[in-house]
């Protein structure tokens, strides 16, 4: 493994980096809704945090793109998942 591989951000799920911003957002929303339907707040929190953190790392790295709208949406979903009450 090269140093660059070691220091690169980890995708929230396999294939995430190859998706367009709109595809990322659509798949995030679908995965989040599935977690919500199953009342799985832990997974929803982890999912939203992983996307928001990945997008933030891209923003902080030089010469990369960052989807602020998607990161903002992921933060909103993270807040939503954190408000669920366990049964």
KABELRA-V863939 format. One record per residue. PSI is psi in radians with two decimals (999 if undefined). OMEGA is omega in whole degrees, -180 to 180 (NA if undefined). Layout:
# KABELRA-V863939
PSI_OMEGA ; PSI_OMEGA
This chain:
# KABELRA-V863939
2.26_179 ; 2.85_178 ; -0.67_-180 ; -0.73_178 ; -0.74_-179 ; -0.63_-175 ; 0.04_180 ; 2.61_179 ; 2.60_178 ; 2.29_-180 ; 2.54_176 ; -0.55_173 ; 2.75_-178 ; 2.31_177 ; -0.08_-178 ; -0.80_-175 ; -0.45_-179 ; -0.19_-178 ; 2.61_171 ; 2.82_-179 ; -0.76_-179 ; -0.60_177 ; -0.69_177 ; -0.82_-178 ; -0.75_-180 ; -0.77_-179 ; -0.65_175 ; -0.83_-180 ; -0.70_-180 ; -0.82_180 ; -0.69_179 ; -0.77_-180 ; -0.67_177 ; -0.75_178 ; -0.72_180 ; -0.74_179 ; -0.55_180 ; 0.10_-178 ; 0.70_-179 ; 1.34_-177 ; -0.59_180 ; -0.80_179 ; -0.72_180 ; -0.74_177 ; -0.80_-180 ; -0.73_180 ; -0.90_-179 ; -0.69_179 ; -0.71_-179 ; -0.76_179 ; -0.83_-179 ; -0.76_-180 ; -0.70_178 ; -0.82_-179 ; -0.63_178 ; -0.74_178 ; -0.72_178 ; -0.66_179 ; -0.64_-176 ; -0.31_179 ; 2.39_178 ; 2.63_175 ; 0.63_174 ; 2.90_178 ; 2.76_-179 ; 2.35_180 ; 1.57_-178 ; -0.70_180 ; -0.74_-180 ; -0.73_178 ; -0.70_179 ; -0.74_178 ; -0.73_179 ; -0.69_177 ; -0.72_178 ; -0.74_179 ; -0.67_178 ; -0.77_177 ; -0.72_179 ; -0.83_-179 ; -0.62_180 ; -0.28_-178 ; -0.10_-179 ; 2.49_177 ; 2.31_177 ; 2.61_-180 ; 999_NA
